[in-house]
Amino acid sequence: MAAAVLPLCTTPAKADAPARARDRPSACALPGATGWTDEGHDTDYSVFQRPAGTIKVAMIFVDFPDAPATETPASDAARITPGAEWVWKASYGKAWLAMTQHPRWVRMPHASTDYGFARGLSHETHEAYIKDAVTAADPYVDFSRYDMVYVVPTRNASAISFTPTYIYEPGTQGVVADGKRLKWAVTFGQDMWHWDQRLVGHETAHTFGLPDLYAFDTGGGTHRFVGGWDVMGLVSGAGSQYFAWQSWKLGWTGDGQVVCRASRGRDTVHLTAVEYGGGTKMAVIRTGPTTAYVVESRRAAGADARACSTGALVYKVDSSVETGKGPVRVVDANPSATPPSGCQPLDDAPYKAGQSFTDADAGVRIEVQGSGTYGDTVRVTKS
């Protein structure tokens, strides 16, 4: 299956001899420092779900006394199921969401307006909603067979307005059915009709430990940190493949595909674009206890077929920054340029051959020496 859906780069990964010996990739892996979803590599898998292999998902469908369903469950499921293939490709065949539909409407005990979505949703209120949905479906579903649950409401339930992710809080009662604690769930809302299958990639990745990359404080623009370059930012972004850093954190990109510069030195690296399988995926220059610069290659292919620009994408990672406050920030190579029609600010951020980025205070320089069909050649220096 992987061979059928994953294009492989035919350009071999190679690198010139560095001025000094390269550092081990582990020297560039940052520790988590927020106690929740962040960009650290030490994900707590007693809380979050391992993003590998087959993940069994029960998809249940709910309606309400004030919003009975008039459509078929299948019509709603069709908005969600393509997300499994999207995640499969984005993970380079490392994770498969095996969604099992239970195609009948089950009636919730309360009106849709009673579940608190319009007022903002606390963890406890969200958990109560999931508990009602699971209880209603339990006569027809053996929840002991599944790793997580997708709760899909009728399109008529306008009060269920958005799509949050649920993660069990250790030490609490949580949601239990058929002898199993259900630790992860996504409850879909009306915004599923606005976003596409990538909503599955965004919300499910929260159960893997990934933070939001858009801004919770929208005063300076919701997508001012990463634009549309990662699905954890703008879901419908023109180039919304996961960053190479995210893929490394999730284990989808291996240590052997990472060039690390934690000590002084220089490396010339041939990067294969993240949209393709194989090759070196990124160069990381560590700059502090929780910070690093990353450069990766992006191409208009696969999930990023609509990308507004291509080239070497540079961004800064800080694993001490909380979700929604900019733990990843893209560096714009063309800050004064107007993005192409239909594109957002930062969509034209990649560096082209001949361009370079310097952070003198951090002692970091990244130079793009050349580009080709499948990637870019960069020289990274830490002084």
N, C-alpha and C positions, 0 to 999 in steps of 0.2 A: 504493500500500500504506500509506504513512504516513497518508494522509487517512482510511483505513478504521479505523485503530487509535488515532489521537491526537486526543483532544478538544481543541478550541481555546477559549481564553477569549474571550468576546465583549466583555469590558470592556477598553477601550483603556488602554495604559500611559501614564500622564502624571504630572507632578510639579509642585508649586508652585514658584515662583521661589525659589531658595535665598538665604540671607543673603549667601553668598559664592559665587563661581563653583565649580561642581563640579570635582573632580579627575578626571583621566583614569582609567579603570578600571585601567590598567597600574600606577598608583601604589599600588594596593591588592593587587597580585599579589605574593605572598611568595616569596622564594627558598628552594629546598631547602637543608637544612643537615645532613642525616644521612648522605648518600652512599648511600642506599638508598630504599626506598619511603617517601615522606613527603608532606606537604601542600603542598610547594613547586610553583610553576608551571613551573619549568624542568626538566621531565621529560627524562631522557636517553633519546632514542629509538634510540640505538645499543644500548641494553640492553633497554628495554621496548618493547612493541608499540603501534603507533598505534591508538587506539580509534575508527577511522573507516572507513566503507565496508564492504565485504564481507570478513569474516575467515573464511578457509577452514580448517575443522577436520576432521581425520580422527579418527573414533571407532572404536577397535579394542577387541576383547573378549578377555580372557585368563582361562584357568583354570590349575590347578596339579596336579602329580602327587598331592599330598595333599588336593586340593580340586577334583575334576573338576566341571564344570558339569552341572547337571541341568535348568536352565531355558533358555529361548530368549534369545539376545542382545536380541531386540526387547523382551522384558519388562523388561530392565534399562535399555535405551535410553529407554523411556517415562518413566523418572524424570528424565531429563536433557534431552531435546529441547525440552520446553516452556520451558526457560531461554533459548532463542534469542528467542522472542517477548517474554519479560520484559525482556531487555536492549534489544531493539528499541524497546519502549515507553519504557523508562527513559531511553534515549538520545535521545528525541524523533525517532526514525527516522534517527539518524546512524550507527549501527553495527548490522550484521547478522552473526550467527554462522551461517555456512552449514555445518551439520554433515552430513558424509557418513558414514553407517554402513557398516561392513564386517562384515556380520552372520554371522560364523563365530567359533567359539572357537579361539584359538590357544594352544598349550600352552607355559607358561613352563618353563625348564630346571631350576628349583629349586622346592623346596617353599615354600608361602606363608609358612611360619614362618621361612624363611631370609632374608627381605628386610628385617628390622629394624624393622618398623613398631611392634612392641610395645615396643622399647627406645628409641624416639625416633629420628627419621630425620635423618641428616646429608645435606648436599647431595650428597656423593659416593655415598652409599648409595642415595639417591633416583634419582640419575642412572643408576646401575647397573640399577635396577629398570626404568626407562624404556628403557634400551638393550636389555635382554633382551626386553621387550615389542615393541619396534620390530623387532628382529631376527627374532622369531618371526612377526610379521605381514608382514614385507617381501616374501615371495614372492607375497603377494596384494594388496599396497597399493603404489601409486606415491607415496611420500612427497614427492616433488619438487613435487607439486601443491598442497601444504597449507602454511598458515602456522603451525599448531599442532596438537597431538595431545591427544585425550582417551583415557586408558587406563581401561577399565571392567572390573573383575574380577568373576568369578562371585560371586553372593550367598553361595555356600558357603564362600568364603575369609574366614573370620572374622578371620584374622590380619591382613588388610589392613584395618585398623580405621578409618582416617580419610582425609581428602581434602586433600592438600597440592598446592601449585602449584610447578612447576619453571620457573626462569629461568636460561638459560645464563650461565655465568660467562666473560666475555671472556678470551681468552688461553689457555683450556684446550681439550682435545680435544672435549669435549661429545659429543653424539649426532648422528651423520651417517648418512643413508640416502638412496639414490638420488641421490647427489651434492649433497644439501642438508643443511645444519646445522639441526637442529630446536631452535630457541631457546626455545620455550615449550610447556609441557604441563601438564595437570591429570590427576592420577591419583586416580580416585575410590575410595572405600573404603566400609566398612559404614555410615558416617554419612550416606551418600546416601539411606538408607532412613529416616532420621530427619528430615532437612531436606527441603525441596521444591525446585522449580526455581530458587529464589533462590540455591541453592548455586552454580549456574553463574555467576550475576551476581557473587557474592562472589569465587570463586576466579579466574575469568577476569579480573576487574578488577585482580588483583595483577599480571597480565602487562601491564596498562596503567600500572602504577606506583602504584596506590593502597595505602596501608598498612592494617593491621588497626586497628580502632577499639575493639575490646574489650580488656580488661586481661589481659596475660599473667600478672601477679601477681594472683591471685584473692583475696588476703586481704581486700580491701574490697569484693568483689563483681565478678564477671567483667564485668558490663555497667554498671558505675558511671559510665562516661564519657559514653556517648551513648544508653544504653538501647536501644530498638528502632527508633530514628529513621533508621538507615542500614544497608544490607545489609552493610557492612563491619564493623558491630558485631554485633548479634544478627541472624543470618540470617533467623530466623523472626519478627522483630519485627512488631508491629502496624502500624507505619508505616515500612517499610524501603526506601522510595525513596531513592536517593542524595541526600545533601545538595546544595543548590545550589552550595556551594563545590566539591564533588567534580565536579559536572557542568561547572562552569566550568574547572576544572583539566584535565578530559578534552576540552574543546572542544565539548561538547554544548550548553552555554549560552554565548552570545556576549557579547562586551564590551558591546554595546549593550543588554544585559539586566541590566547591573550598575551600580548607583549607588555610587560610591566617595567616601568622605570621609577623605582623608589629612591635610588641613590643617584649621585651625579653621573651623567653619561649621556650618550647619544645613540639613537637607534634609527635605522632606515627600515621601514616596515611596508610590506605590500599587503594592503587590506582588501579582503573580499567583501563586497557589499553584504549587509545583513540580510537582504532579501533572498540571498542564495545560500544553499548549504555548502559546508566545507570552507576551508581557508582560514586565515587569521581574521578575526572579527573586530578587534579593537586594540589600540595602544592606550595604556593608562599611565599617567604621570601623577604619582602620589605627592601631595603638597602639605599634608598635615595629618593629625590623628584621625580626623573624620572627613578629610577632603581629598579630592583628586580631580584632574582634568582627564577627559576621555575624548579620543577621536575615533570615529568609525566612518565607514563608507556607505552612502545611500544611493540607490538607483530606482528608476521608475519601473518597477517590476513587482510581480506578486501582489501583496497587500498594498504596496505603494505605487501601483500602476498609474495613479493620478497625481503623483508627486509634482509639485510646482517647480522644483529645482533638484539638481543632483550634485554630488560631490562629497567632500570630506566634512562631516558634521562634528563640530566641537561643542562640548558641554562640560559644565562643572557639576560635580556631585558632592553633596554634603550630607552624610548620614546622621548628623545631629539635628537636622531640620525636620520638623514635623510635617506629616501629610497635609497638603493644602497650603503650605507656606514656602514652597519652592525648593524641595530637596534636590531637584535637578534643574539646571538653568542653561538653556542653549545660548551659545555665543553667536551673535549675528555678524556674518562676514560682510554684510552689505546694509548697515543700519540706515543709511540715507536713501536707499533705493526704494522705489514703490513696487510692492509685490505684483506679480502678474494678475490679470483680471480673474476674479473668482478665488483668489488666494488670500491667506491671512498674513499678518505680520509674523515674521520668523519662518514663513514657508520658503523664503529664498535665502535662508541662513547658511547653507553649506559653502565651504571654501573651495575655490577652483584651483587648478594647477597654476602655480606662480604666486598665489596668495599665501599669507602666513598670519599666525596669531602669536602674540607675545603678552605674557603677564610677567613684567619685570620683577615685581615684588615677590612673586612665587618662584621666580627663576625658571619659568616655563616658556618654551618656544616650540611651535608646531608649524612646519612648512610643508605645503603640498607640492610635491615635485613632479607629479604626473598623474594621469588618469587614463582609464581604458573602459572597455565595455562592462567589465565585471567588478571594477574597484579602483582604488586610488593608492598611490605610493606617497608616503609621508615620512618626514624626518622629525623626530621628537627629541628635544634636548632639555635636560634638567641641569641647571648650573648652581 
